């Protein structure tokens, strides 16, 4: 039963009590599809404060958003000796963007959201011994790969020099994390359904500094199950529950 958030807090952010479920004694899951980005961002901030205060508490948000563009703190930085050919996004050069733009705290550059994505925001306190940032990100990608393998999508990996979930040289998911007082927020956006609207909107943009044609959806690689976002959420959270005790 939810004791963290008042009914008024939830209602102000377009949430109901039924949107919150318990995964285990330490973990609350919030599920809200096609959630207005600004509302979801405000809730992340609220959840962030709760996790910073709570001993061992985790809040996992599974969502999608109406079409929106978000811009983070900066593009991926190269490792020593590495060359990254990325195109920086400068908002002042794009006065007539096709969708609203939100400037946010996460790492990474410009990215996009639409209702056909599975978006996962882990509000989790890191621990250098048990859950480092790199370990958490690897696990999120690995759990996603396992689900996609079960759906018949093979050869998905996160070993590309550009951060993300990849199928060959095509990008399926982006990851951008922010951390405050050792607690993470923001997260992963996985393209489940194909969005013609977003493909058209991105033609003159470079999400994550990449050519827009780099991006692909799961729907372009396999036949999706019924209610694919909810199905992915269920199978993904089974793995979280098993591994994140």
C-alpha positions in Angstrom: 0.0 0.0 0.0 1.3 3.5 -0.9 2.3 5.5 2.1 5.0 7.7 0.4 2.8 10.0 -1.7 -0.4 11.7 -0.7 -3.5 11.5 -3.0 -3.2 15.2 -3.7 0.5 14.8 -4.8 -0.5 12.0 -7.1 -3.5 13.8 -8.5 -1.4 16.9 -9.2 0.8 14.8 -11.5 -2.0 12.9 -13.2 -1.4 9.7 -11.2 -3.8 7.4 -9.3 -3.1 5.1 -6.5 -3.6 2.2 -8.9 -0.6 3.3 -10.9 1.6 2.4 -8.0 2.4 -1.3 -7.3 5.0 -3.1 -5.1 7.7 -5.2 -6.7 9.2 -6.3 -3.3 9.5 -4.8 0.2 12.0 -2.2 -1.0 10.7 -1.4 -4.5 7.7 0.6 -5.8 6.8 0.5 -9.5 5.0 3.4 -11.1 3.3 2.6 -14.4 1.8 5.4 -16.5 1.6 5.2 -20.3 1.6 8.4 -22.5 2.4 10.5 -19.5 3.0 14.2 -20.2 6.7 14.7 -20.0 6.7 17.7 -17.6 4.4 15.8 -15.2 6.6 12.7 -15.3 9.7 14.9 -14.7 8.1 16.5 -11.7 7.3 13.1 -10.3 10.9 12.0 -10.8 12.0 14.9 -8.7 9.5 14.0 -6.0 10.6 10.4 -6.1 14.2 11.4 -6.0 13.7 13.2 -2.7 11.9 10.2 -1.2 14.7 7.8 -2.2 17.4 10.1 -0.9 15.5 10.1 2.5 14.4 6.4 2.5 16.7 3.6 3.7 17.1 1.2 0.7 13.9 2.4 -1.1 13.7 2.2 -4.9 11.1 3.7 -7.2 11.0 2.4 -10.7 9.0 4.3 -13.3 7.8 2.6 -16.4 6.2 5.0 -18.9 5.9 6.5 -22.3 5.4 10.1 -23.4 3.6 12.1 -26.1 5.9 13.4 -28.8 8.6 15.5 -27.2 12.3 16.3 -27.6 14.7 16.5 -24.6 18.2 18.0 -24.5 20.7 16.9 -21.8 23.9 18.4 -20.4 26.1 17.4 -23.4 27.1 14.7 -25.8 28.9 11.5 -24.9 32.6 12.2 -24.2 35.3 10.1 -25.9 37.5 7.7 -23.9 41.3 8.2 -24.2 42.4 7.7 -27.7 38.8 7.4 -29.0 37.2 9.6 -31.7 33.5 10.2 -31.7 31.9 11.8 -34.7 28.9 13.4 -33.1 26.9 16.5 -34.2 26.1 18.9 -31.3 22.5 20.2 -31.1 22.2 24.0 -30.6 18.6 25.0 -29.8 19.1 28.5 -31.1 19.7 27.1 -34.6 16.2 25.4 -34.6 13.5 28.0 -33.8 10.7 25.9 -35.4 11.1 22.4 -33.9 8.2 20.1 -34.7 7.7 19.1 -31.1 8.2 20.7 -27.7 11.8 20.8 -26.4 12.6 20.2 -22.7 16.1 21.1 -21.3 16.9 18.6 -18.6 19.6 17.4 -16.2 20.6 14.0 -17.6 23.8 13.2 -19.5 23.6 13.1 -23.3 22.5 15.4 -26.0 19.2 15.7 -27.9 16.8 12.7 -27.8 13.2 12.1 -28.6 10.2 10.4 -27.0 6.9 9.2 -28.4 4.0 6.9 -27.2 5.6 3.8 -28.8 8.6 3.8 -26.5 9.2 1.8 -23.3 10.8 4.3 -21.0 12.4 3.2 -17.7 13.4 5.7 -15.0 15.2 4.0 -12.1 15.2 6.1 -9.0 17.8 4.1 -7.2 20.6 4.8 -4.6 23.9 3.7 -5.9 26.4 1.8 -3.8 30.1 1.4 -4.9 30.2 -2.1 -3.5 26.9 -3.5 -4.7 25.4 -1.3 -7.5 27.7 1.1 -9.3 26.3 3.3 -12.1 28.0 1.3 -14.9 26.7 -2.0 -13.4 23.2 -0.6 -13.1 23.2 0.6 -16.7 24.7 -2.7 -18.0 21.9 -4.6 -16.1 19.2 -2.5 -17.6 20.5 -3.2 -21.1 21.1 -6.9 -20.4 17.5 -7.3 -19.0 16.2 -5.6 -22.2 18.3 -7.9 -24.4 16.9 -11.0 -22.7 13.3 -9.9 -23.3 14.0 -9.0 -26.9 15.8 -12.4 -27.4 12.6 -14.0 -26.1 10.7 -12.0 -28.7 12.9 -13.3 -31.5 15.2 -10.3 -31.8 18.7 -11.6 -31.8 22.1 -9.9 -32.0 21.2 -7.0 -29.8 24.1 -5.6 -27.8 25.4 -2.6 -25.8 29.1 -2.9 -26.8 29.0 -0.2 -29.5 31.3 2.7 -28.9 28.2 4.9 -28.8 26.2 4.4 -25.6 22.9 2.6 -26.2 21.2 -0.7 -27.2 22.2 -1.6 -30.7 21.1 -4.1 -33.4 24.2 -4.2 -35.7 24.7 -0.5 -36.6 21.1 0.5 -35.8 20.2 2.0 -32.5 17.2 0.6 -30.5 17.5 2.4 -27.2 19.2 5.5 -25.6 20.3 5.9 -22.1 20.9 9.1 -20.2 21.2 9.2 -16.4 21.4 12.0 -13.8 22.7 11.6 -10.3 22.1 13.7 -7.2 23.3 12.6 -3.7 24.1 9.1 -5.2 20.5 8.6 -6.4 19.8 8.1 -10.1 17.0 9.5 -12.2 16.2 9.7 -15.9 17.0 6.5 -17.7 16.4 4.4 -20.8 14.1 4.9 -23.8 13.6 1.8 -26.0 11.9 2.2 -29.4 9.2 -0.6 -29.3 6.8 0.7 -31.9 7.7 2.5 -35.2 6.7 6.2 -35.2 6.3 7.8 -38.7 5.7 11.1 -37.0 9.0 11.0 -35.1 10.9 9.7 -38.1 9.7 12.6 -40.2 10.4 15.1 -37.3 14.0 13.9 -36.9 15.0 14.2 -40.6 16.9 17.5 -40.0 18.1 16.7 -36.4 20.8 14.5 -34.9 19.5 12.6 -31.9 22.5 11.9 -29.5 24.6 13.5 -32.2 23.9 10.7 -34.7 22.4 10.5 -38.1 18.6 10.1 -37.6 18.6 7.1 -39.9 20.7 5.2 -37.3 17.5 4.6 -35.2 15.3 1.6 -35.6 12.4 0.1 -33.6 11.7 -3.4 -32.3 8.6 -3.4 -34.6 10.8 -3.2 -37.6 12.7 -6.4 -36.5 9.9 -8.7 -35.3 6.1 -9.1 -34.9 5.1 -7.4 -31.7 3.0 -9.2 -29.1 -0.4 -7.8 -28.1 0.0 -4.7 -25.9 3.8 -4.7 -26.4 4.6 -1.9 -23.9 2.8 -3.7 -21.1 4.2 -7.0 -22.1 7.8 -5.7 -22.2 7.2 -4.1 -18.8 6.1 -7.4 -17.3 9.0 -9.4 -18.6 11.5 -6.7 -17.8 10.4 -6.3 -14.2 10.5 -10.1 -13.6 14.2 -9.8 -14.2 14.6 -6.7 -12.0 12.7 -8.5 -9.2 15.0 -11.5 -9.5 18.3 -9.6 -9.6 17.5 -6.4 -7.5 16.7 -7.9 -4.1 
